[in-house]
Amino acid sequence: MEDLVPIIAIPILFLALPWLFLHYRTKWKTMGTITHDDEAMFEELYRIARRLNERMDTVERLVAQEDPHFRPAQPAAVDHALSADQPTAAPTSLGAPTRFTSLSANRSQP
Amino acid sequence: MNPNPPRPDHTRFYRDKANGKIMGVCAGLADYTGVDVLWFRIGAIIAASITGGAVIPAYILTGIFAAKKPAHLYVDRDEQRYWQGVRQSPQRTTREVRATFREIDRRLAAVEAHYVSSNPRLADEIEALR
């Protein structure tokens, strides 16, 4: 029985543990991290989605101003993280006149 | 094109000295993951008491080697939440962006439908063109 301990312990120490470590490290590396290009893409996606949301707000406001009967599409039940649930940070690139802000209440909820 | 050429790296760990208590490691972890900073502080204190202070050098080394968080890493709270989501799960963030685009598509479709179906001025103009 005494002789069995090193026979079991040595393979575990020198084979199983390094294998476990390397196995999970490569797994983690392939799935957990994103490359620099991915990061740039995520940043661009964020900007585009946000800008489109703001433009859509503007368009809906313009249409609603032109025709009071216009009903904008109701937000879907799913929560979406990129909805404009805070005051717009950069209205400069948008070209949205400030006189329409009073009409924005129907679209501000998440 | 790019307003600030040295683009800050959004997927690396920074220590958040401005919101931190000692060196900002816990606050940096909280900022990185999106989990409240209180949990990291409690965890750090528990870990320090269990291990008899063995994690304190690790804390200090992290505090020395981790870069400080740039002042304007995020424009606002929404952007911070977005990047926390990216770091937690890029796949889920991709799905969320897709959901956002679908939502915009739906809203745009509603505007289009409105103009196609019930805009008398446009209908008049189309009539005039015939």
gemmi code that builds the backbone of each chain (N, CA, C; Angstrom):
import gemmi

chains = {
    "A": [
        ("MET", (0.824, -1.212, 0.000), (0.000, 0.000, 0.000), (0.855, 1.257, 0.000)),
        ("GLU", (1.900, 1.189, 0.797), (2.802, 2.343, 0.866), (3.444, 2.625, -0.497)),
        ("ASP", (3.731, 1.546, -1.235), (4.396, 1.719, -2.527), (3.480, 2.352, -3.562)),
        ("LEU", (2.192, 2.216, -3.347), (1.254, 2.709, -4.353), (1.161, 4.236, -4.367)),
        ("VAL", (1.436, 4.858, -3.226), (1.225, 6.311, -3.122), (2.048, 7.097, -4.148)),
        ("PRO", (3.366, 6.862, -4.256), (4.106, 7.612, -5.279), (3.675, 7.260, -6.694)),
        ("ILE", (3.262, 6.021, -6.918), (2.854, 5.613, -8.266), (1.612, 6.395, -8.693)),
        ("ILE", (0.742, 6.666, -7.743), (-0.458, 7.443, -8.066), (-0.160, 8.938, -8.038)),
        ("ALA", (0.625, 9.343, -7.032), (0.799, 10.777, -6.816), (1.651, 11.420, -7.896)),
        ("ILE", (2.696, 10.730, -8.340), (3.601, 11.362, -9.303), (2.929, 11.631, -10.654)),
        ("PRO", (2.210, 10.669, -11.221), (1.499, 11.017, -12.468), (0.502, 12.145, -12.290)),
        ("ILE", (-0.177, 12.150, -11.149), (-1.154, 13.227, -10.924), (-0.442, 14.575, -10.882)),
        ("LEU", (0.647, 14.604, -10.160), (1.345, 15.878, -9.998), (1.953, 16.360, -11.307)),
        ("PHE", (2.602, 15.438, -12.047), (3.394, 15.883, -13.191), (2.704, 15.727, -14.529)),
        ("LEU", (1.593, 15.027, -14.562), (0.871, 14.889, -15.836), (-0.516, 15.514, -15.770)),
        ("ALA", (-1.281, 15.102, -14.773), (-2.684, 15.529, -14.755), (-2.821, 17.032, -14.486)),
        ("LEU", (-2.059, 17.522, -13.518), (-2.221, 18.937, -13.170), (-1.758, 19.860, -14.300)),
        ("PRO", (-0.558, 19.635, -14.905), (-0.199, 20.496, -16.041), (-1.180, 20.382, -17.186)),
        ("TRP", (-1.668, 19.143, -17.422), (-2.628, 18.992, -18.512), (-3.884, 19.816, -18.218)),
        ("LEU", (-4.367, 19.690, -16.982), (-5.567, 20.438, -16.596), (-5.355, 21.938, -16.802)),
        ("PHE", (-4.186, 22.393, -16.350), (-3.891, 23.821, -16.453), (-3.861, 24.271, -17.909)),
        ("LEU", (-3.086, 23.529, -18.730), (-2.936, 23.930, -20.132), (-4.263, 23.805, -20.877)),
        ("HIS", (-5.007, 22.750, -20.556), (-6.278, 22.544, -21.235), (-7.213, 23.733, -21.015)),
        ("TYR", (-7.361, 24.121, -19.743), (-8.306, 25.207, -19.467), (-7.760, 26.551, -19.882)),
        ("ARG", (-6.424, 26.661, -19.920), (-5.858, 27.932, -20.361), (-6.143, 28.142, -21.843)),
        ("THR", (-5.913, 27.114, -22.650), (-6.188, 27.276, -24.079), (-7.676, 27.493, -24.312)),
        ("LYS", (-8.502, 26.778, -23.556), (-9.944, 26.959, -23.702), (-10.343, 28.392, -23.386)),
        ("TRP", (-9.795, 28.885, -22.286), (-10.125, 30.234, -21.866), (-9.644, 31.253, -22.890)),
        ("LYS", (-8.457, 30.972, -23.449), (-7.892, 31.918, -24.414), (-8.713, 31.976, -25.681)),
        ("THR", (-9.230, 30.815, -26.129), (-9.953, 30.828, -27.392), (-11.338, 31.439, -27.247)),
        ("MET", (-11.979, 31.264, -26.101), (-13.350, 31.759, -25.995), (-13.485, 33.045, -25.183)),
        ("GLY", (-12.612, 33.257, -24.225), (-12.836, 34.355, -23.309), (-12.417, 35.710, -23.831)),
        ("THR", (-11.347, 35.748, -24.601), (-10.808, 37.045, -24.973), (-11.250, 37.428, -26.375)),
        ("ILE", (-11.264, 38.705, -26.624), (-11.549, 39.191, -27.967), (-10.328, 39.960, -28.451)),
        ("THR", (-10.113, 39.927, -29.746), (-8.917, 40.561, -30.305), (-9.108, 42.067, -30.375)),
        ("HIS", (-8.024, 42.724, -30.768), (-8.073, 44.173, -30.897), (-9.057, 44.597, -31.991)),
        ("ASP", (-9.085, 43.822, -33.070), (-10.025, 44.130, -34.149), (-11.464, 43.972, -33.680)),
        ("ASP", (-11.697, 42.909, -32.896), (-13.040, 42.716, -32.344), (-13.451, 43.907, -31.499)),
        ("GLU", (-12.505, 44.377, -30.727), (-12.815, 45.504, -29.851), (-13.186, 46.734, -30.663)),
        ("ALA", (-12.412, 46.977, -31.727), (-12.732, 48.121, -32.589), (-14.111, 47.947, -33.210)),
        ("MET", (-14.435, 46.691, -33.575), (-15.739, 46.431, -34.174), (-16.856, 46.676, -33.167)),
        ("PHE", (-16.634, 46.229, -31.921), (-17.648, 46.459, -30.885), (-17.860, 47.947, -30.651)),
        ("GLU", (-16.774, 48.694, -30.684), (-16.913, 50.133, -30.472), (-17.711, 50.763, -31.600)),
        ("GLU", (-17.411, 50.334, -32.832), (-18.137, 50.898, -33.966), (-19.605, 50.508, -33.908)),
        ("LEU", (-19.876, 49.257, -33.552), (-21.259, 48.808, -33.436), (-22.027, 49.663, -32.433)),
        ("TYR", (-21.357, 49.929, -31.313), (-22.015, 50.739, -30.291), (-22.358, 52.114, -30.839)),
        ("ARG", (-21.369, 52.732, -31.515), (-21.611, 54.085, -32.027), (-22.725, 54.098, -33.070)),
        ("ILE", (-22.681, 53.104, -33.971), (-23.690, 53.069, -35.036), (-25.071, 52.860, -34.434)),
        ("ALA", (-25.192, 51.899, -33.513), (-26.491, 51.608, -32.918), (-27.033, 52.831, -32.198)),
        ("ARG", (-26.155, 53.509, -31.511), (-26.602, 54.671, -30.759), (-27.016, 55.805, -31.683)),
        ("ARG", (-26.207, 56.011, -32.730), (-26.535, 57.082, -33.657), (-27.842, 56.771, -34.373)),
        ("LEU", (-28.015, 55.526, -34.784), (-29.264, 55.151, -35.460), (-30.458, 55.356, -34.538)),
        ("ASN", (-30.300, 55.006, -33.272), (-31.385, 55.218, -32.314), (-31.757, 56.686, -32.234)),
        ("GLU", (-30.732, 57.532, -32.181), (-31.005, 58.958, -32.064), (-31.655, 59.497, -33.332)),
        ("ARG", (-31.150, 59.047, -34.480), (-31.743, 59.485, -35.740), (-33.203, 59.031, -35.831)),
        ("MET", (-33.442, 57.803, -35.363), (-34.802, 57.264, -35.402), (-35.718, 58.113, -34.519)),
        ("ASP", (-35.215, 58.523, -33.363), (-36.000, 59.416, -32.500), (-36.366, 60.683, -33.264)),
        ("THR", (-35.362, 61.245, -33.929), (-35.601, 62.482, -34.657), (-36.643, 62.282, -35.746)),
        ("VAL", (-36.494, 61.200, -36.512), (-37.421, 60.945, -37.606), (-38.840, 60.785, -37.068)),
        ("GLU", (-38.976, 60.030, -35.989), (-40.313, 59.824, -35.431), (-40.905, 61.125, -34.924)),
        ("ARG", (-40.061, 61.951, -34.354), (-40.557, 63.242, -33.885), (-41.022, 64.101, -35.054)),
        ("LEU", (-40.231, 64.101, -36.131), (-40.596, 64.900, -37.299), (-41.909, 64.427, -37.895)),
        ("VAL", (-42.049, 63.114, -38.005), (-43.275, 62.569, -38.582), (-44.463, 62.886, -37.672)),
        ("ALA", (-44.261, 62.741, -36.370), (-45.348, 63.014, -35.436), (-45.736, 64.484, -35.477)),
        ("GLN", (-44.763, 65.330, -35.739), (-45.090, 66.752, -35.809), (-45.891, 67.060, -37.066)),
        ("GLU", (-45.545, 66.364, -38.135), (-46.226, 66.613, -39.391), (-47.656, 66.074, -39.366)),
        ("ASP", (-47.805, 64.898, -38.750), (-49.114, 64.260, -38.721), (-49.377, 63.730, -37.310)),
        ("PRO", (-50.281, 64.383, -36.581), (-50.510, 63.955, -35.181), (-51.093, 62.562, -35.072)),
        ("HIS", (-51.619, 62.013, -36.162), (-52.200, 60.675, -36.081), (-51.158, 59.575, -36.116)),
        ("PHE", (-49.921, 59.936, -36.405), (-48.862, 58.927, -36.520), (-48.599, 58.272, -35.170)),
        ("ARG", (-48.630, 56.936, -35.174), (-48.319, 56.164, -33.954), (-46.982, 55.469, -34.157)),
        ("PRO", (-45.947, 55.878, -33.406), (-44.666, 55.171, -33.557), (-44.763, 53.741, -33.070)),
        ("ALA", (-43.919, 52.880, -33.614), (-43.920, 51.467, -33.226), (-43.630, 51.351, -31.746)),
        ("GLN", (-44.486, 50.573, -31.067), (-44.283, 50.410, -29.626), (-43.033, 49.578, -29.374)),
        ("PRO", (-42.260, 49.933, -28.347), (-41.063, 49.128, -28.058), (-41.443, 47.703, -27.720)),
        ("ALA", (-40.611, 46.782, -28.201), (-40.861, 45.368, -27.945), (-40.645, 45.053, -26.470)),
        ("ALA", (-41.152, 43.881, -26.058), (-41.081, 43.525, -24.641), (-39.655, 43.249, -24.195)),
        ("VAL", (-38.774, 42.839, -25.121), (-37.403, 42.515, -24.734), (-36.670, 43.792, -24.331)),
        ("ASP", (-35.829, 43.653, -23.318), (-35.028, 44.804, -22.920), (-33.807, 44.879, -23.822)),
        ("HIS", (-33.504, 46.073, -24.247), (-32.324, 46.247, -25.107), (-31.422, 47.289, -24.468)),
        ("ALA", (-30.178, 46.897, -24.285), (-29.256, 47.705, -23.498), (-28.913, 49.024, -24.176)),
        ("LEU", (-29.077, 49.083, -25.492), (-28.580, 50.268, -26.186), (-29.666, 51.310, -26.416)),
        ("SER", (-30.840, 51.107, -25.817), (-31.875, 52.103, -26.022), (-31.477, 53.414, -25.371)),
        ("ALA", (-31.922, 54.477, -25.975), (-31.511, 55.794, -25.474), (-32.310, 56.119, -24.223)),
        ("ASP", (-31.895, 55.581, -23.082), (-32.627, 55.829, -21.847), (-31.978, 56.922, -21.008)),
        ("GLN", (-31.171, 57.719, -21.649), (-30.600, 58.874, -20.951), (-30.577, 60.033, -21.948)),
        ("PRO", (-30.455, 61.252, -21.430), (-30.400, 62.374, -22.352), (-29.249, 62.228, -23.336)),
        ("THR", (-29.507, 62.588, -24.564), (-28.503, 62.397, -25.601), (-27.262, 63.217, -25.294)),
        ("ALA", (-26.118, 62.555, -25.479), (-24.853, 63.190, -25.111), (-24.360, 64.131, -26.185)),
        ("ALA", (-24.481, 63.742, -27.428), (-23.899, 64.545, -28.501), (-24.950, 64.829, -29.559)),
        ("PRO", (-25.719, 65.899, -29.406), (-26.719, 66.212, -30.413), (-26.144, 66.956, -31.617)),
        ("THR", (-24.835, 67.206, -31.633), (-24.256, 68.041, -32.680), (-24.288, 67.335, -34.025)),
        ("SER", (-23.913, 66.039, -34.044), (-23.846, 65.324, -35.312), (-25.237, 64.940, -35.796)),
        ("LEU", (-26.195, 65.109, -34.962), (-27.539, 64.624, -35.254), (-28.318, 65.627, -36.089)),
        ("GLY", (-28.085, 66.883, -35.863), (-28.855, 67.894, -36.545), (-30.273, 67.983, -36.039)),
        ("ALA", (-30.511, 67.539, -34.817), (-31.860, 67.571, -34.277), (-32.135, 68.930, -33.665)),
        ("PRO", (-33.124, 69.634, -34.176), (-33.432, 70.939, -33.580), (-33.984, 70.767, -32.179)),
        ("THR", (-33.625, 71.682, -31.301), (-34.012, 71.534, -29.909), (-35.496, 71.791, -29.704)),
        ("ARG", (-36.160, 72.385, -30.685), (-37.570, 72.697, -30.465), (-38.435, 71.443, -30.478)),
        ("PHE", (-37.860, 70.299, -30.894), (-38.647, 69.062, -30.919), (-38.565, 68.288, -29.614)),
        ("THR", (-37.791, 68.766, -28.671), (-37.540, 67.947, -27.493), (-38.801, 67.701, -26.675)),
        ("SER", (-39.766, 68.615, -26.792), (-40.982, 68.417, -26.016), (-41.771, 67.199, -26.499)),
        ("LEU", (-41.505, 66.758, -27.721), (-42.238, 65.626, -28.268), (-41.552, 64.302, -27.992)),
        ("SER", (-40.422, 64.353, -27.328), (-39.628, 63.130, -27.199), (-40.098, 62.235, -26.051)),
        ("ALA", (-41.130, 62.668, -25.337), (-41.523, 61.905, -24.140), (-42.045, 60.524, -24.489)),
        ("ASN", (-42.628, 60.362, -25.679), (-43.233, 59.074, -26.010), (-42.189, 58.011, -26.314)),
        ("ARG", (-40.912, 58.360, -26.397), (-39.902, 57.393, -26.828), (-38.809, 57.233, -25.780)),
        ("SER", (-38.982, 57.911, -24.655), (-37.848, 57.949, -23.744), (-37.821, 56.765, -22.786)),
        ("GLN", (-38.919, 56.043, -22.653), (-38.881, 54.948, -21.697), (-38.137, 53.753, -22.291)),
        ("PRO", (-37.473, 52.928, -21.433), (-36.690, 51.813, -21.969), (-37.565, 50.696, -22.505)),
    ],
    "B": [
        ("MET", (-10.832, 61.609, -38.883), (-11.776, 60.514, -38.655), (-11.864, 60.199, -37.168)),
        ("ASN", (-10.724, 59.872, -36.600), (-10.709, 59.509, -35.182), (-10.411, 60.739, -34.339)),
        ("PRO", (-11.302, 61.089, -33.441), (-11.083, 62.322, -32.685), (-9.921, 62.222, -31.692)),
        ("ASN", (-9.713, 61.027, -31.105), (-8.600, 60.896, -30.166), (-7.734, 59.726, -30.591)),
        ("PRO", (-6.620, 60.005, -31.312), (-5.826, 58.939, -31.950), (-5.382, 57.812, -31.015)),
        ("PRO", (-4.845, 58.067, -29.806), (-4.480, 56.913, -28.976), (-5.717, 56.344, -28.295)),
        ("ARG", (-6.392, 55.442, -29.014), (-7.665, 54.921, -28.549), (-7.469, 54.107, -27.266)),
        ("PRO", (-8.203, 54.401, -26.210), (-8.031, 53.626, -24.982), (-8.495, 52.187, -25.178)),
        ("ASP", (-7.785, 51.297, -24.497), (-8.075, 49.878, -24.599), (-9.240, 49.545, -23.670)),
        ("HIS", (-10.339, 49.080, -24.234), (-11.542, 48.873, -23.429), (-11.621, 47.493, -22.802)),
        ("THR", (-10.716, 46.588, -23.163), (-10.839, 45.231, -22.646), (-9.667, 44.858, -21.738)),
        ("ARG", (-8.993, 45.823, -21.186), (-7.945, 45.485, -20.224), (-8.328, 46.001, -18.842)),
        ("PHE", (-7.611, 45.476, -17.859), (-7.935, 45.818, -16.470), (-7.214, 47.111, -16.071)),
        ("TYR", (-7.954, 48.030, -15.514), (-7.375, 49.251, -14.951), (-7.712, 49.314, -13.474)),
        ("ARG", (-6.810, 49.904, -12.708), (-7.203, 50.185, -11.334), (-7.820, 51.577, -11.295)),
        ("ASP", (-8.898, 51.686, -10.548), (-9.723, 52.890, -10.560), (-9.420, 53.695, -9.305)),
        ("LYS", (-8.384, 54.485, -9.412), (-7.923, 55.220, -8.235), (-8.969, 56.245, -7.772)),
        ("ALA", (-9.679, 56.829, -8.734), (-10.612, 57.906, -8.386), (-11.738, 57.395, -7.498)),
        ("ASN", (-12.196, 56.137, -7.735), (-13.302, 55.601, -6.945), (-12.837, 54.621, -5.877)),
        ("GLY", (-11.530, 54.437, -5.766), (-11.026, 53.421, -4.863), (-10.800, 53.926, -3.453)),
        ("LYS", (-10.518, 52.953, -2.564), (-10.248, 53.321, -1.180), (-8.738, 53.381, -0.914)),
        ("ILE", (-8.018, 52.340, -1.358), (-6.584, 52.308, -1.092), (-5.809, 52.557, -2.387)),
        ("MET", (-5.799, 51.553, -3.258), (-5.121, 51.726, -4.539), (-6.078, 51.642, -5.716)),
        ("GLY", (-7.324, 51.323, -5.429), (-8.319, 51.270, -6.490), (-8.389, 49.947, -7.212)),
        ("VAL", (-7.809, 48.884, -6.632), (-7.856, 47.572, -7.295), (-9.279, 47.018, -7.268)),
        ("CYS", (-9.917, 47.089, -6.089), (-11.292, 46.587, -5.987), (-12.238, 47.395, -6.866)),
        ("ALA", (-12.053, 48.709, -6.860), (-12.901, 49.554, -7.703), (-12.650, 49.255, -9.172)),
        ("GLY", (-11.383, 48.947, -9.511), (-11.073, 48.588, -10.887), (-11.729, 47.287, -11.288)),
        ("LEU", (-11.713, 46.305, -10.363), (-12.392, 45.036, -10.640), (-13.888, 45.256, -10.828)),
        ("ALA", (-14.447, 46.103, -9.984), (-15.874, 46.389, -10.098), (-16.181, 47.056, -11.429)),
        ("ASP", (-15.324, 47.980, -11.838), (-15.537, 48.663, -13.109), (-15.366, 47.702, -14.273)),
        ("TYR", (-14.431, 46.759, -14.117), (-14.171, 45.803, -15.196), (-15.356, 44.856, -15.380)),
        ("THR", (-15.867, 44.322, -14.261), (-16.878, 43.281, -14.357), (-18.303, 43.798, -14.320)),
        ("GLY", (-18.522, 44.977, -13.710), (-19.883, 45.452, -13.556), (-20.542, 44.963, -12.272)),
        ("VAL", (-19.797, 44.205, -11.463), (-20.302, 43.776, -10.158), (-20.005, 44.891, -9.154)),
        ("ASP", (-20.893, 45.073, -8.193), (-20.728, 46.179, -7.265), (-19.420, 46.054, -6.484)),
        ("VAL", (-18.789, 47.209, -6.259), (-17.461, 47.234, -5.628), (-17.492, 46.681, -4.215)),
        ("LEU", (-18.665, 46.793, -3.567), (-18.778, 46.313, -2.181), (-18.425, 44.832, -2.083)),
        ("TRP", (-18.850, 44.020, -3.049), (-18.580, 42.574, -3.011), (-17.091, 42.296, -3.094)),
        ("PHE", (-16.396, 43.060, -3.933), (-14.953, 42.838, -4.045), (-14.240, 43.231, -2.763)),
        ("ARG", (-14.708, 44.299, -2.131), (-14.059, 44.726, -0.886), (-14.294, 43.697, 0.209)),
        ("ILE", (-15.556, 43.226, 0.320), (-15.847, 42.195, 1.324), (-15.018, 40.954, 1.050)),
        ("GLY", (-14.982, 40.548, -0.240), (-14.203, 39.363, -0.603), (-12.736, 39.528, -0.279)),
        ("ALA", (-12.195, 40.724, -0.538), (-10.780, 40.963, -0.261), (-10.496, 40.876, 1.233)),
        ("ILE", (-11.408, 41.438, 2.033), (-11.185, 41.407, 3.480), (-11.284, 39.982, 4.002)),
        ("ILE", (-12.290, 39.234, 3.504), (-12.429, 37.837, 3.935), (-11.211, 37.028, 3.509)),
        ("ALA", (-10.777, 37.223, 2.256), (-9.614, 36.473, 1.774), (-8.379, 36.807, 2.599)),
        ("ALA", (-8.236, 38.078, 2.961), (-7.064, 38.469, 3.751), (-7.109, 37.844, 5.139)),
        ("SER", (-8.312, 37.750, 5.722), (-8.390, 37.189, 7.065), (-8.241, 35.666, 7.040)),
        ("ILE", (-8.748, 35.014, 5.980), (-8.630, 33.548, 5.901), (-7.178, 33.147, 5.660)),
        ("THR", (-6.535, 33.801, 4.701), (-5.175, 33.402, 4.342), (-4.126, 34.013, 5.255)),
        ("GLY", (-4.551, 34.755, 6.235), (-3.585, 35.364, 7.144), (-2.763, 36.463, 6.489)),
        ("GLY", (-3.380, 37.204, 5.593), (-2.680, 38.327, 4.980), (-1.860, 37.975, 3.766)),
        ("ALA", (-1.997, 36.744, 3.255), (-1.182, 36.345, 2.106), (-1.624, 37.036, 0.817)),
        ("VAL", (-2.863, 37.525, 0.775), (-3.311, 38.177, -0.457), (-2.923, 39.651, -0.489)),
        ("ILE", (-2.435, 40.165, 0.645), (-2.101, 41.594, 0.670), (-0.945, 41.918, -0.287)),
        ("PRO", (0.143, 41.122, -0.334), (1.162, 41.400, -1.361), (0.614, 41.308, -2.776)),
        ("ALA", (-0.303, 40.372, -3.010), (-0.906, 40.267, -4.343), (-1.669, 41.542, -4.679)),
        ("TYR", (-2.381, 42.065, -3.684), (-3.109, 43.320, -3.897), (-2.146, 44.444, -4.266)),
        ("ILE", (-1.042, 44.526, -3.482), (-0.108, 45.630, -3.707), (0.564, 45.493, -5.071)),
        ("LEU", (0.942, 44.255, -5.437), (1.567, 44.046, -6.747), (0.604, 44.432, -7.872)),
        ("THR", (-0.669, 44.014, -7.722), (-1.661, 44.398, -8.723), (-1.786, 45.913, -8.802)),
        ("GLY", (-1.800, 46.538, -7.635), (-1.903, 47.991, -7.601), (-0.713, 48.679, -8.243)),
        ("ILE", (0.472, 48.053, -8.137), (1.656, 48.676, -8.728), (1.673, 48.473, -10.237)),
        ("PHE", (1.326, 47.249, -10.694), (1.542, 46.929, -12.103), (0.353, 47.269, -12.990)),
        ("ALA", (-0.843, 47.298, -12.429), (-2.002, 47.640, -13.260), (-1.969, 49.129, -13.595)),
        ("ALA", (-2.311, 49.425, -14.856), (-2.316, 50.816, -15.281), (-3.504, 51.547, -14.671)),
        ("LYS", (-3.324, 52.834, -14.499), (-4.433, 53.639, -13.987), (-5.497, 53.802, -15.063)),
        ("LYS", (-6.737, 53.880, -14.602), (-7.838, 54.047, -15.548), (-7.749, 55.428, -16.205)),
        ("PRO", (-7.804, 55.498, -17.540), (-7.794, 56.817, -18.186), (-9.010, 57.634, -17.764)),
        ("ALA", (-8.835, 58.937, -17.776), (-9.884, 59.801, -17.210), (-11.176, 59.707, -18.008)),
        ("HIS", (-11.076, 59.618, -19.326), (-12.296, 59.641, -20.148), (-12.430, 58.330, -20.904)),
        ("LEU", (-12.413, 57.245, -20.151), (-12.532, 55.932, -20.787), (-13.926, 55.757, -21.378)),
        ("TYR", (-14.932, 56.208, -20.659), (-16.309, 56.104, -21.139), (-16.916, 57.495, -21.194)),
        ("VAL", (-17.764, 57.672, -22.211), (-18.433, 58.962, -22.333), (-19.485, 59.103, -21.239)),
        ("ASP", (-20.250, 58.044, -21.001), (-21.308, 58.112, -19.997), (-21.555, 56.731, -19.418)),
        ("ARG", (-22.549, 56.642, -18.558), (-22.885, 55.407, -17.857), (-23.301, 54.296, -18.825)),
        ("ASP", (-23.999, 54.699, -19.877), (-24.486, 53.724, -20.843), (-23.320, 53.025, -21.541)),
        ("GLU", (-22.303, 53.817, -21.893), (-21.147, 53.229, -22.562), (-20.382, 52.319, -21.611)),
        ("GLN", (-20.300, 52.729, -20.354), (-19.629, 51.875, -19.364), (-20.337, 50.537, -19.259)),
        ("ARG", (-21.662, 50.560, -19.183), (-22.419, 49.313, -19.088), (-22.224, 48.451, -20.334)),
        ("TYR", (-22.178, 49.117, -21.488), (-21.971, 48.371, -22.736), (-20.645, 47.614, -22.702)),
        ("TRP", (-19.575, 48.271, -22.271), (-18.261, 47.609, -22.282), (-18.160, 46.558, -21.195)),
        ("GLN", (-18.829, 46.757, -20.086), (-18.882, 45.686, -19.085), (-19.560, 44.458, -19.671)),
        ("GLY", (-20.594, 44.674, -20.458), (-21.250, 43.557, -21.117), (-20.339, 42.874, -22.113)),
        ("VAL", (-19.559, 43.677, -22.864), (-18.624, 43.092, -23.833), (-17.603, 42.221, -23.116)),
        ("ARG", (-17.106, 42.701, -21.975), (-16.079, 41.927, -21.271), (-16.662, 40.671, -20.628)),
        ("GLN", (-17.914, 40.762, -20.202), (-18.529, 39.571, -19.608), (-18.820, 38.532, -20.667)),
        ("SER", (-19.477, 38.939, -21.730), (-19.856, 37.983, -22.768), (-20.008, 38.715, -24.098)),
        ("PRO", (-19.007, 38.606, -24.976), (-19.126, 39.254, -26.289), (-20.310, 38.715, -27.082)),
        ("GLN", (-20.588, 37.410, -26.909), (-21.710, 36.819, -27.662), (-23.020, 37.491, -27.283)),
        ("ARG", (-23.219, 37.668, -25.971), (-24.472, 38.271, -25.541), (-24.568, 39.713, -26.025)),
        ("THR", (-23.441, 40.429, -25.994), (-23.458, 41.808, -26.466), (-23.812, 41.864, -27.943)),
        ("THR", (-23.267, 40.909, -28.721), (-23.592, 40.869, -30.145), (-25.091, 40.688, -30.337)),
        ("ARG", (-25.671, 39.788, -29.525), (-27.125, 39.580, -29.635), (-27.886, 40.842, -29.255)),
        ("GLU", (-27.400, 41.549, -28.253), (-28.089, 42.778, -27.839), (-28.025, 43.841, -28.931)),
        ("VAL", (-26.851, 43.948, -29.585), (-26.733, 44.922, -30.667), (-27.676, 44.539, -31.799)),
        ("ARG", (-27.752, 43.241, -32.082), (-28.673, 42.793, -33.125), (-30.110, 43.140, -32.755)),
        ("ALA", (-30.467, 42.968, -31.481), (-31.816, 43.315, -31.040), (-32.064, 44.805, -31.219)),
        ("THR", (-31.045, 45.611, -30.954), (-31.199, 47.049, -31.138), (-31.448, 47.385, -32.598)),
        ("PHE", (-30.692, 46.736, -33.489), (-30.876, 47.008, -34.915), (-32.264, 46.558, -35.367)),
        ("ARG", (-32.717, 45.438, -34.852), (-34.060, 44.977, -35.217), (-35.124, 45.953, -34.749)),
        ("GLU", (-34.920, 46.497, -33.555), (-35.854, 47.479, -33.011), (-35.906, 48.710, -33.917)),
        ("ILE", (-34.729, 49.174, -34.342), (-34.694, 50.337, -35.230), (-35.393, 50.000, -36.546)),
        ("ASP", (-35.168, 48.800, -37.038), (-35.811, 48.374, -38.274), (-37.324, 48.394, -38.130)),
        ("ARG", (-37.803, 47.919, -36.984), (-39.240, 47.907, -36.730), (-39.816, 49.324, -36.715)),
        ("ARG", (-39.104, 50.196, -36.034), (-39.591, 51.581, -35.948), (-39.584, 52.241, -37.319)),
        ("LEU", (-38.514, 51.963, -38.078), (-38.436, 52.529, -39.422), (-39.544, 51.983, -40.306)),
        ("ALA", (-39.854, 50.698, -40.131), (-40.940, 50.091, -40.902), (-42.264, 50.765, -40.577)),
        ("ALA", (-42.445, 51.128, -39.307), (-43.687, 51.807, -38.919), (-43.788, 53.164, -39.606)),
        ("VAL", (-42.653, 53.874, -39.672), (-42.658, 55.176, -40.348), (-42.956, 54.994, -41.822)),
        ("GLU", (-42.316, 53.997, -42.409), (-42.531, 53.736, -43.829), (-43.988, 53.390, -44.096)),
        ("ALA", (-44.531, 52.506, -43.253), (-45.925, 52.104, -43.426), (-46.853, 53.311, -43.306)),
        ("HIS", (-46.507, 54.187, -42.379), (-47.324, 55.382, -42.205), (-47.335, 56.210, -43.479)),
        ("TYR", (-46.154, 56.377, -44.073), (-46.090, 57.222, -45.265), (-46.736, 56.545, -46.454)),
        ("VAL", (-46.602, 55.231, -46.533), (-47.166, 54.528, -47.688), (-48.685, 54.498, -47.600)),
        ("SER", (-49.201, 54.253, -46.387), (-50.640, 53.989, -46.281), (-51.454, 55.249, -46.030)),
        ("SER", (-50.967, 56.149, -45.206), (-51.882, 57.177, -44.721), (-51.338, 58.582, -44.833)),
        ("ASN", (-50.574, 58.843, -45.859), (-50.113, 60.214, -46.011), (-50.808, 60.833, -47.213)),
        ("PRO", (-51.791, 61.682, -46.952), (-52.558, 62.226, -48.077), (-51.710, 63.103, -48.989)),
        ("ARG", (-50.736, 63.818, -48.413), (-49.929, 64.706, -49.253), (-49.109, 63.910, -50.252)),
        ("LEU", (-48.512, 62.821, -49.732), (-47.706, 61.976, -50.612), (-48.590, 61.337, -51.675)),
        ("ALA", (-49.776, 60.899, -51.266), (-50.695, 60.292, -52.228), (-51.068, 61.293, -53.313)),
        ("ASP", (-51.282, 62.557, -52.906), (-51.598, 63.595, -53.884), (-50.452, 63.781, -54.866)),
        ("GLU", (-49.243, 63.781, -54.317), (-48.095, 64.003, -55.191), (-47.914, 62.856, -56.168)),
        ("ILE", (-48.171, 61.646, -55.687), (-48.062, 60.498, -56.592), (-49.135, 60.603, -57.672)),
        ("GLU", (-50.310, 61.022, -57.266), (-51.391, 61.203, -58.243), (-50.999, 62.233, -59.286)),
        ("ALA", (-50.364, 63.316, -58.808), (-49.996, 64.389, -59.722), (-48.945, 63.941, -60.717)),
        ("LEU", (-48.134, 62.986, -60.320), (-47.068, 62.524, -61.208), (-47.600, 61.626, -62.322)),
        ("ARG", (-48.766, 61.087, -62.136), (-49.295, 60.159, -63.134), (-49.723, 60.870, -64.409)),
    ],
}
model = gemmi.Model(1)
for chain_id, residues in chains.items():
    chain = gemmi.Chain(chain_id)
    for i, (resn, *xyz) in enumerate(residues, 1):
        res = gemmi.Residue()
        res.name, res.seqid = resn, gemmi.SeqId(i, " ")
        for name, pos in zip(("N", "CA", "C"), xyz):
            atom = gemmi.Atom()
            atom.name, atom.element = name, gemmi.Element(name[0])
            atom.pos, atom.b_iso = gemmi.Position(*pos), 0.0
            res.add_atom(atom)
        chain.add_residue(res)
    model.add_chain(chain)
structure = gemmi.Structure()
structure.add_model(model)
structure.setup_entities()
